[in-house]
Amino acid sequence: MSHDKNFLSVVWDKLKSWEGFLLLVLILIIIGNTSLAPNYLSIGNQMNLFILSIEKIIVALIMAFIIINAEIDLSVSSMMGLSACTLAWLYSQGAPIPVALLAGLLIGVLGGAFNAFWIAKVGLPSLVVTLAMLIGFRGFARVLLEDKSIGDFPVWFDTLGQQPLVGPFPLALLLFFLFVIAAILLLEYSGFGRYVYVIGNSREVAEYSGVKVNRVKTILFIASGTVAALAGLLFAARLGAVRGDLALGFELDIITMVLLGGVSIFGGSGSIYGVLLSIMIVLNLRNGMSLANITGHVQTGVIGMLLILSVLVPNMTQTVRAYLDRRRLAEASSKNNEQLSVNN
């Protein structure tokens, strides 16, 4: 019986947490969408739900690491575009597609290392550096392709992006599942994950404890650039063509998914489980708005408001909890003082 009580108490604690609130919101959104489209929960529609945003949710996983580490990478969507444009430009110049793919990935590694140098070594704020590279990477992408659209890739390349590879799952979705497992293992069960949290809580404490802060930040930003580049290549394969504005504005959805998942914008807290729930909320919310014939611009506005709420609500909740805790302590102290007076 005690084991049952312990299990139920753990479940109840989870339901009372931010993840529990997200689960409730997700259920309500799914119920609303099902009322708009009776076949909403069909396997085909749920697969499309993921496939249409698969590149965003892959990048959201590495973004969770970055923000938990008390940093930000605003350049990820521009890196996606630059990687895809590098692939397309090299292919149009006669390079074999495997060489163009490797070059696209290498661009991600170098771009991430460039960000890491200014952030980890020089000490510039990641907000400033990655905002500059949001513009810079996008500019390089437009220089490569100008206003052209390049496609006509080999059939096998388009097939990898557009057709199922194992069962009903395309390559990008299989990679997402692998990245989810890797993210959970790294963040929740490895020493590297503990370093990410410790640095996010306090860089000074981490340095005093002997954590190689610059090394951890360098690894994170190189990983961010590489994953973003891979997502850009997957996007190119899914679309079958590349333009200079590919993945434009994706950073809004990506950052919203992470912050809505309970990851603190100030770093040091959050989990992949919450991010996965928020991914489902954003995907289902966008799909529901599409079913209701809400335009893309309005959808973007809604996601923007969701981003504000994802930062505002947890902070308000924390403030209210701190106030209630102080009030309980004050009441307890007052009762103790009254008791002492009576005893005296």
N, C-alpha and C positions, 0 to 999 in steps of 0.2 A: 504493500500500500504506500509506503514512504517513497519507493521509487516512482510510483505513478504520480504522487504529489509533486515530487521534484521535477519530473518531466513536464507536468502540466504548468508548474510555476515558471519553468524556462520558456515554454510556449507562450504563456501569458505575458511574460516580460518582453518577449520579441514582438508580440502584437501591440504592446503599449509603446514600442519604440517608433522611431521615424520610419523604419522599414515596414512596420505594421500599418502605419498611416498610408504609406505608398501603396501597399497591397490593397487596402480598402479603396483608394482612389482608382487603382487599376481595374478592380472588379466593377466599380460604378461606370467607368468609361466603356468597358466591354459590354455591360448590360445595355447602355445607351446605344452603342454601335450595333448591337444585335437587333435592337428595335428598329433601326434604320435599314438593316439588311439581314434578313433571316439566315442567310448562308454565311454570315460574317465569320463564324468560328470554323468554317471548313478548312481542311488542311491546305488546299490551294491558296486560299486568301491569306492564311497565316504565313505561308511560305513567302508570298509576294510582299507581305508586310516587312519581313526581314530583308528580302533581296533588294527592294527599292531603296533601302537606306543602309545596306550592309557596310559600305565604306565608312560611313559616319560612326557606326557603332564599334567598328574595329579600332578606330582612332580614339574613341571615348575611353577605351580600356587603358591605353597608355596615358591619356590625359588625366585619369584618376590618380596615377602615380605622381605625375607632375604637380597637381594641385595639393595632394596630401603632403608633398614635400615643400609646401608653401611657395610654389612658383606657378607660372602660367606660360603656356605656349600658344600665342595667337596666330602663329605662322603656319599651323598644320594644314589648313585648307589650301593656302598658297603653295605649300610644298607638294601637296597632292597634284595641283595643277602643273607645277614645274616639272615634276617627275614624269607625268603623262606627256607633256609637251616635248620633253627631252626624248622620250621613246618615239613619239610620232615624227619629230624632226629628223632624228638619226635614220629611222626607217625610210623616210622620204628621200634621204640622201644616199640610199642604197645599202645601209648597214643591215646585216642579218638581224632578225627579230630577237634572238637570244642575246646578242651583243647590246642591242638597244635596251632590253630589259635590265641587264646588268648595269648599264650606264644610268638608267632611271633610279635604280636602288642606290647606286654609288652617290648620286646627287643628294639623296636623302641622308646618307651617312655624313657627307661633307657639310650639308646644310645644318644638320643637328650639331656637328662638331663646331661649326662656326658660332652658332648660338651659345653653345656650352663655353667656348673660350671667353666670350664677353661677360657671361653671367657668372661662371664658376671661377675663372682665373682673374678677370679684371674687376669683377664685383658690381657690374651694372645691374639695375633692376630688370628682371625677366620681362616685365610688362613693356618696358621701353624697347628692349632689344628685339623681342618677337613682334611687337607692333611695327617696328621698322622693317623687319624681314617679311612681314605680311605684305607690305608694299613692295619690297625688293624682289622676293621670289616671284610674285605675280608679274612684276615688270619684266623680269627675265623670261618668263613664260610667254608673254605677249611679244617680246622681241623675237623669240624663236619662230612663232607661228603667225605673227601679225594678226590679220583678220581672217586667216585661212582656217579651214577645217580639214584635217588629214585623217583618212581612214583607209579602207581597203587593205586591212591587215590580213595576214594568213588565216585561213579557215580554222585551223586548230587553235589559234589564239582567241578568236571570237567565240569558238565553241567552249573554251575554258571559262569564259566570262558569262556565257548566256545559257549553257545547257547543263543539266545535272551531271555530276561526276560519279557520285556514289548514291544509289537509290534516287530520291528526289532532291538531293542536296548538291548545289553547285560548289565549285572550289572555294569561293569566297566565304560561304556559310560554314564549310568545314574548317577553314582557317579560323573563323571567328570562335567556333567551339573550342579549338585547340588553344587559342589565345585566352579564352575565359579560364580554362583549367590552369594554364601557366600563370595567369594573373593572380588567381586565388592562392596557388601554391607559393608564389613569390611574396605576395603581400601579407598573407596571413600566417605562413608557416616557415619562413626563411629568415636568416639573419639580415639579408639585404632589405627585406620588408620592414624589419624593426628599425633599421637605420633610416628608412624613408620616413617613418612616423616620428622618430626621435628628432630628426633634423627639422621636420615640419613644426613640431612643438617648440623647439628652441635650438637655433643653430649654435648658440654659445654653449649650451649644456652638452650638445653633441660633440663639439670640438673639445671641450674639457674632458669628455669621457673617452676621447681617443678615436672617435669616428672620423674617417677620412671624408669630410663633407664635400670637398671639391670633386673627389673621385665619384661619389654617388651622384652628384648633380650632373657631372659630365656624362656618365652612363645613361642617366634618364633622358637628357636632351638628345643624345645621339640615337637612343632607342626611339624617341618621339619622332625625329626626322626620318628614321628608317621605316617605321611603321606607317607614317603618313605617306611616304613615297610608295610603299607597297600598296596602300589603299588606292593611291592615284593610278597605279598600273592596273589594279583590279577594276577600277572604274572605267578605264580606257577599254579594257576587254569587254566589259558589260555593255558599254555604249556602242562599241565598234567604230568610234570616231573620236577625235580630240580637237578641242578648241582652246584658245588662250584663257577663256573664262571658266574652264572646267573646275567644278567644286567651289565656285565663288560663293562666299557667305556660309559655308558649312560650319565654320567655327562656332556660330551661334547655337546651332542644335547640339554640337559636341559638348560645349561647355555647360549648356543647360542640362544635358543628361547627367553630367558628373555632379554638378552642384545640387540638382534636384534629388540625386541619390543620397544626399546627406553628407557629402564631402565638404568640409569647411573651406571657404574661400581663403581663410587665414592659415590653413594647413594643419596637420597633426591629427586629423580625425576623418573617419569615413571608411567605407568598405566596398568591395566589389559587388557584394550581394545587393546593397542599396542601389548601386549604379545599374545593375541588371534590371531591377524593378523600374527605375526611372527610364531606362531605355524602352522598356515595354510601354510605359505610360506615354512617352513622346511619340512612339511609332503608332500606337493605337489612337492617340489624340489626333495626329495628322490624318490618319486614315479615316477617322470619324468625320473630321471636318471636310474631307474630300467627298465622302458619301452625302454630306449635307450641302454639297455644291458651294462651299466656302472657298473663295479665291486664294491663290498662293500668297499674295501680299498680306491678306488678312491672317492667314495661317502663320506667317512669319511674325506678325505683330503679336499674335497670341503666344507664340513661343518666347518672344522677347519679354512679355509680361510674366510668363512662367519663370524665366530666368531671374527676374527681380524678386518674385515671390519665393523662389528657391533659396535666395540669400536672406530675405527679410524674415520669413516665417521661423526658420530655425533660430535666428538671432533673438527674435521676440520670445520664442519659447524658452530659450536659455535665460533671458532676462527675467521672465516671469518665475521660472523655477528658482533662480537665485534670490529673488524677492521673497518668495514663499519660504525658502530655507532660512533666510535671515529673520523672517517674522516668527517662524517656529522656534528658532534659537532664542529670540528675544522673549517670547512667551514662556519658554522653559526656564530661562534665567530669572524672569519675574516671579514665577511660581516658587523657584528655589529660594529666592530672597524672602518671599512671604513666609515660607516654611521656617526659614532660619529665624525670622522675627518672632513667629509664634513660639518656637522652641526656647528662644531667649526670654 
